[in-house]
Amino acid sequence: MARTNPLQFIQQVRSEVGKVAWPTRREVLLTTVMVFIMATVTAIFFALVDLAIKGGLRGLLSLFG
């Protein structure tokens, strides 16, 4: 593999960064809000599943204990 000097490397990096399609502020905000909403929904779902499993196990253990 060919080696480049540090100056060429920095120039290539700047060139590649210029090609990146950066998201708009609105896109970042909407994506962030959606992540928080989905994290909340997931946390609630697993909390309810945990409560159901705990209740089922307590009921099952109360039959035999």
N, C-alpha and C positions, 0 to 999 in steps of 0.2 A: 504494500500500500504506500502511495506517495505521501511524503511528509510535507506539511505546509508550515510556513513560519507563523508566529503569533499574529502578526498584522494581517496576513491573508485570512487567517482563521476568523478574526474579529470581523473583517469585511464580509466574509461568507455568512457568518451568523447574523449580522445586521441585514443582509440581503434576504435571508430566509425568514427572519422575523417580519420583514415588510410584506411577505406573501401571506402571512397568517390572517385569516378572516376573524377578527376579534368581535365578540358579541357586543351588542349595544347595551346601554345601561338598563333599558326596559327589559331586555331578554335576561340579563343577570338577575334583576329584581324578581321577575316572574318565576324563574327557575329556582331561586332561593326560597320564595314563598311556597312553591310546590314541594320542595324538599321538606320544609318544616311541616306542611300539612300531611304529607305521606308518612313522615316519622311519627307524628301524633296519632294518626289512624292506626299505624302498625303497633305502637305502644298500647293503645286502647285494646286492640284485637288480642294481643298476647296477654294483657292483664285479664281480660275476660276468659280466655282459654285457661289461664292459670287458676282463676277462681273456680271454673267448672271442674278442672281436674282435682283441685284440692277438695271441693265439695263431694265429688264422686268418691275419692279415696276415704274421706272421713265417713261417708255413709257406708261404704263397703267395710271399713274397719269396725264400725259400730255394730255391724251385724255379727262379726266374729269375735268381738272383744267385749 
